[in-house]
Structure formats: C-alpha cells, structure tokens
Amino acid sequence: MTGVDSLIVRTATVEPIPSLETVSTGLVPGTAVGRLFRVFSGILRYNRLAARCEALHGGHLPSSELRTFLTGWSSEVLPLLNLEVRRLGRIEPLQTPALFVGNHMSYLDIPLLMSQVPVVFLGKQEIAKWPVLGAAGRRAGMVFVKRESDGSRRQAVRAIAECLQARGMSLGLFPSGTTSLDEARPWRTGAFRIARELGFPIQPFRLTYEPIGRAAFVGEDLLLPHLYRLLQAGRISARIEFGEPRMIGDPEADARELWAWSRELVLD
C-alpha cells in the first residue's frame, strides 16, 4: 500500500480504487500508448483521492496530508515516465518552510523535485487550463500567476506568504520564468525579495537529464506530442542536487550567485 492509499484508508472508508495495472488492461504496458494511459490514469486517480480528502476536510487538505500526497504521487508517476532519479549529495533538514529555487528544463522538473521534498509550486496561469493536469495542480496547492500582471503579482505575494506562514508548506518556483536547455536567462529577483521580506530561507537546487534532448520541454514543444515521444524512448536519467539553504541579504547578488551555481550542472 502506498502512502497516498494508506492516507485515504486512515481518513475514511471508500470503495476500492482499481490499480493502474487493472485500468490499463487491454493495453500493452511496454508501449508508449500503454505508458501514456497509465500516466494519465495515475493523475486521474490522484485527483479522485485528493477530492475525497478535500470533501472530508471542508474543501482543503491539511498540510500534513498534502505532503503525503505530493511525495507519494510523484514517486509513483516518475517510473511511468521512464525516469530513473539520482540525487547528488543530501538535503539538510529544514527547521522552517523555504522557497525552493532552481533551473527549469521541463514539466518533469515538478514531479522530480516533489519526489524528494514535499513542496507546492508557483506556476503559469496557462497550466490551470490544461486538461487533467490543471486540476491536479490546483489540488496540489499550486499558485497560478498571470505573466506581466501587477494584480496577479500582488496576489502571488499574498499566496506565497499564506503558503509559508499559515500553511507551513515549502514552495518551489523557477526564477528564470521559462524552460531552457542551458538556463541562459538571468534569474528574476522577486522570489529572493519575498524571502527576505518574510524572513524565510531560500533552498537552491539544480537538475539535469540524460539524454537532455528527450526530457527538455522548450520553445514550441506541445505537451501531448512531447509526452508521447518521451514514453516511446528508453530510460532517462534524472539528476538533482541541493545546495546550502541561505537567508537572503542582497536579493540581486544572491540571485546572480545561485543562478550561476544552477548552470554548472547543466553546462558540465
């Protein structure tokens, strides 16, 4: 029994939910179509489980149960995406919630980070409209932000403060604001300013994939065609490394330093 399933059993009695193997009967598991079906079945299953827990808790998952969902679901879905995860070094236990910041190459970055630490994410408003994935993002506590919108930025600051202070949840974001192969765009300083203002640490991470071209989701890539090609191929090695957490003194200088650090793994 997974952590996600055991959480539901502890919370309430519900009817049995078919396993991914059961719902994908009739599809060849080793094919791209079979894997794609299993991936989306897993996401739909997560949505159903989260909805039931939300109903039992007045519409919102308690933070402790949300953490179980995030790490449990991510750990289950990554093998379906053909990812083998290797963490470089160790992550020091944090005494408080933190803002996790790192380089951004693909939508795979989100479950990759969540498989290591329970974080919710700051994401683009467009993601909220994606079929299936948008609902999963909302139930995972994702904060959606409109680009170039002052009102949305103010809302994001309030939401980040609520996430860190009231809910006690760490939050992940990508300061470059977009995906790229080499993280060439300098990081925006907004997250660093918020961390200094609220008095929470920044926890840097960096990640890469091998082969990088298959995992990267950049430019004019479309989600479903990219995902289908990803599942047609063999295993992909995903590497993630965590740096030392830090309190922010100079947002501009700290952003430049950690941006350069994040690129080292990619350019190595």
C-alpha positions as CSV (number, residue, x, y, z in Angstrom):
1,M,0.0,0.0,0.0
2,T,1.4,3.4,-1.0
3,G,1.5,6.4,1.3
4,V,-1.3,8.0,-0.8
5,D,-3.6,4.9,-0.5
6,S,-2.9,4.5,3.3
7,L,-3.8,8.1,3.9
8,I,-7.3,7.5,2.4
9,V,-7.7,4.3,4.4
10,R,-6.9,6.2,7.6
11,T,-9.2,9.0,6.8
12,A,-12.4,7.3,5.7
13,T,-13.8,4.1,4.2
14,V,-14.1,4.4,0.5
15,E,-14.8,1.9,-2.3
16,P,-11.7,0.2,-3.7
17,I,-9.9,2.0,-6.5
18,P,-8.5,-0.1,-9.3
19,S,-4.8,-0.3,-9.7
20,L,-3.1,1.2,-12.7
21,E,-2.5,-2.3,-14.0
22,T,-6.2,-3.1,-13.8
23,V,-7.4,0.0,-15.5
24,S,-4.9,-0.4,-18.3
25,T,-5.9,-4.0,-19.1
26,G,-6.0,-4.4,-22.8
27,L,-3.1,-2.0,-23.5
28,V,0.4,-3.3,-23.8
29,P,2.2,-1.8,-20.8
30,G,5.6,-1.6,-22.6
31,T,4.3,0.5,-25.4
32,A,4.1,4.3,-25.5
33,V,0.3,4.2,-25.7
34,G,0.2,1.9,-22.7
35,R,2.5,4.0,-20.6
36,L,0.7,7.2,-21.6
37,F,-2.6,5.7,-20.5
38,R,-1.0,4.6,-17.2
39,V,0.4,8.1,-16.6
40,F,-2.9,9.8,-17.1
41,S,-4.7,7.1,-15.1
42,G,-2.3,7.8,-12.2
43,I,-3.1,11.5,-12.4
44,L,-6.8,10.9,-12.5
45,R,-6.5,8.5,-9.6
46,Y,-4.7,11.2,-7.7
47,N,-7.4,13.7,-8.5
48,R,-10.1,11.3,-7.2
49,L,-8.2,10.6,-4.0
50,A,-7.5,14.3,-3.3
51,A,-11.1,15.2,-4.0
52,R,-12.3,12.7,-1.4
53,C,-9.9,14.0,1.2
54,E,-10.9,17.6,0.4
55,A,-14.6,16.7,0.9
56,L,-13.8,15.2,4.3
57,H,-11.8,18.2,5.4
58,G,-14.1,21.0,4.3
59,G,-12.5,21.6,0.9
60,H,-8.9,21.9,1.8
61,L,-6.3,19.2,2.5
62,P,-4.4,19.6,5.8
63,S,-0.7,20.4,5.2
64,S,0.5,17.1,6.7
65,E,-1.8,15.1,4.3
66,L,-0.9,17.2,1.3
67,R,2.8,16.4,1.9
68,T,2.0,12.7,1.8
69,F,0.1,13.2,-1.4
70,L,2.9,15.2,-3.1
71,T,5.8,12.8,-2.4
72,G,3.7,9.7,-2.8
73,W,2.2,10.6,-6.1
74,S,5.5,11.9,-7.6
75,S,7.3,8.8,-6.5
76,E,4.7,6.6,-8.2
77,V,4.5,8.6,-11.5
78,L,8.2,9.1,-12.3
79,P,8.9,5.4,-13.1
80,L,5.9,5.6,-15.5
81,L,7.6,8.5,-17.3
82,N,10.8,6.3,-17.7
83,L,12.8,8.4,-15.3
84,E,15.5,7.0,-13.1
85,V,16.2,9.5,-10.3
86,R,19.6,10.1,-8.8
87,R,20.1,12.6,-6.0
88,L,23.6,14.1,-5.7
89,G,24.6,14.7,-2.1
90,R,22.0,15.1,0.6
91,I,19.4,17.8,1.6
92,E,19.8,19.2,5.1
93,P,16.6,19.1,7.2
94,L,15.0,22.5,7.3
95,Q,13.6,24.0,10.5
96,T,11.1,26.2,8.7
97,P,9.4,26.2,5.3
98,A,11.5,27.5,2.5
99,L,11.4,28.8,-1.1
100,F,13.0,26.2,-3.4
101,V,14.5,27.8,-6.5
102,G,16.3,26.1,-9.4
103,N,16.9,25.8,-13.1
104,H,13.9,24.8,-15.3
105,M,14.2,22.4,-18.3
106,S,10.8,20.6,-18.4
107,Y,7.5,19.9,-16.8
108,L,9.3,16.8,-15.5
109,D,11.1,19.1,-13.1
110,I,8.0,19.4,-10.9
111,P,7.4,15.8,-10.0
112,L,11.2,15.3,-9.8
113,L,11.5,17.9,-7.1
114,M,8.3,16.8,-5.3
115,S,9.6,13.2,-5.2
116,Q,12.5,14.5,-3.0
117,V,10.7,17.1,-0.8
118,P,7.0,18.0,-0.3
119,V,6.7,21.4,-2.0
120,V,3.8,23.1,-3.7
121,F,4.6,25.2,-6.8
122,L,4.2,28.6,-8.3
123,G,3.1,28.2,-11.9
124,K,1.9,30.0,-15.0
125,Q,-1.8,30.6,-15.3
126,E,-2.0,28.6,-18.5
127,I,-1.3,25.4,-16.6
128,A,-4.6,25.8,-14.8
129,K,-6.4,25.3,-18.1
130,W,-4.5,22.1,-19.1
131,P,-6.8,19.0,-19.2
132,V,-6.4,16.8,-16.1
133,L,-3.0,18.4,-15.2
134,G,-4.7,21.7,-14.3
135,A,-7.0,20.0,-11.8
136,A,-4.0,18.0,-10.3
137,G,-2.1,21.3,-10.0
138,R,-4.9,23.0,-8.1
139,R,-5.3,20.1,-5.7
140,A,-1.6,20.0,-5.2
141,G,-1.8,23.6,-3.9
142,M,-0.2,25.2,-7.0
143,V,-0.3,29.0,-7.0
144,F,-1.1,30.2,-10.6
145,V,0.2,33.6,-11.7
146,K,-0.6,35.6,-14.8
147,R,2.5,36.9,-16.6
148,E,3.0,40.7,-16.7
149,S,0.1,41.3,-14.4
150,D,0.7,43.6,-11.4
151,G,-2.5,42.4,-9.8
152,S,-1.5,38.8,-10.1
153,R,1.9,39.5,-8.7
154,R,0.4,41.1,-5.6
155,Q,-1.9,38.1,-5.3
156,A,1.1,35.8,-5.7
157,V,3.0,37.6,-2.9
158,R,-0.1,37.1,-0.6
159,A,-0.4,33.4,-1.7
160,I,3.3,32.7,-1.1
161,A,3.1,34.3,2.4
162,E,0.0,32.3,3.2
163,C,1.7,29.1,2.0
164,L,4.8,29.6,4.0
165,Q,3.4,31.2,7.1
166,A,-0.2,29.9,7.6
167,R,0.1,26.5,6.0
168,G,3.7,25.8,6.8
169,M,4.4,24.5,3.3
170,S,7.6,25.0,1.3
171,L,7.1,26.4,-2.2
172,G,9.0,25.7,-5.4
173,L,9.5,28.1,-8.3
174,F,11.7,28.7,-11.3
175,P,13.2,32.2,-11.2
176,S,14.0,32.2,-15.0
177,G,10.3,32.1,-15.7
178,T,10.6,29.7,-18.6
179,T,12.2,26.4,-19.7
180,S,15.6,26.2,-21.5
181,L,18.4,23.8,-22.1
182,D,21.2,26.0,-20.6
183,E,19.3,28.3,-18.1
184,A,20.8,31.3,-20.1
185,R,18.3,33.8,-18.9
186,P,19.3,35.5,-15.6
187,W,17.1,34.8,-12.7
188,R,14.4,37.3,-11.7
189,T,14.8,38.6,-8.1
190,G,11.2,38.6,-7.0
191,A,11.4,35.3,-5.0
192,F,14.6,36.5,-3.3
193,R,12.9,39.8,-2.3
194,I,9.9,37.9,-0.9
195,A,12.1,35.5,1.0
196,R,14.0,38.4,2.6
197,E,10.8,40.3,3.4
198,L,9.1,37.3,5.0
199,G,12.2,36.0,6.7
200,F,12.2,32.5,5.2
201,P,15.3,30.8,3.7
202,I,16.0,30.1,0.0
203,Q,16.8,26.4,-0.7
204,P,18.6,26.2,-4.1
205,F,18.5,23.1,-6.3
206,R,19.8,22.2,-9.7
207,L,18.8,19.4,-12.1
208,T,19.6,17.9,-15.4
209,Y,18.6,14.9,-17.6
210,E,20.5,12.4,-19.8
211,P,19.8,12.4,-22.7
212,I,18.9,16.0,-22.2
213,G,17.2,16.5,-25.6
214,R,14.5,13.9,-24.8
215,A,13.5,15.3,-21.5
216,A,13.7,19.1,-22.2
217,F,10.4,20.8,-23.0
218,V,11.4,24.1,-24.6
219,G,10.4,26.5,-27.4
220,E,7.4,25.5,-29.4
221,D,7.0,22.0,-27.9
222,L,3.5,20.8,-27.3
223,L,2.7,18.8,-24.2
224,L,1.0,15.6,-25.5
225,P,3.3,15.1,-28.5
226,H,6.3,15.6,-26.3
227,L,5.0,13.2,-23.6
228,Y,4.2,10.6,-26.2
229,R,7.8,10.8,-27.7
230,L,9.2,10.7,-24.2
231,L,7.3,7.4,-23.4
232,Q,8.4,5.8,-26.7
233,A,12.1,6.1,-25.8
234,G,14.1,4.2,-23.2
235,R,15.1,5.2,-19.7
236,I,16.1,8.8,-18.9
237,S,18.5,9.5,-16.1
238,A,17.4,12.5,-13.9
239,R,19.9,14.1,-11.5
240,I,19.0,16.6,-8.8
241,E,21.3,18.3,-6.3
242,F,20.5,20.6,-3.4
243,G,22.8,23.4,-2.3
244,E,23.1,25.0,1.1
245,P,20.0,26.9,2.3
246,R,20.5,30.6,3.0
247,M,18.8,33.6,4.4
248,I,18.7,36.4,1.8
249,G,20.7,39.6,2.4
250,D,21.1,41.1,-1.1
251,P,18.4,39.7,-3.4
252,E,20.3,40.8,-6.6
253,A,23.6,39.3,-5.6
254,D,22.1,36.1,-4.2
255,A,20.1,35.6,-7.3
256,R,23.1,36.0,-9.5
257,E,25.2,33.7,-7.4
258,L,22.6,30.9,-7.3
259,W,21.8,31.3,-11.0
260,A,25.5,30.7,-11.8
261,W,25.5,27.7,-9.5
262,S,22.4,26.2,-11.1
263,R,24.0,26.3,-14.5
264,E,27.1,24.4,-13.5
265,L,25.4,21.0,-13.6
266,V,23.8,21.7,-16.9
267,L,27.0,23.0,-18.6
268,D,29.2,20.3,-17.1
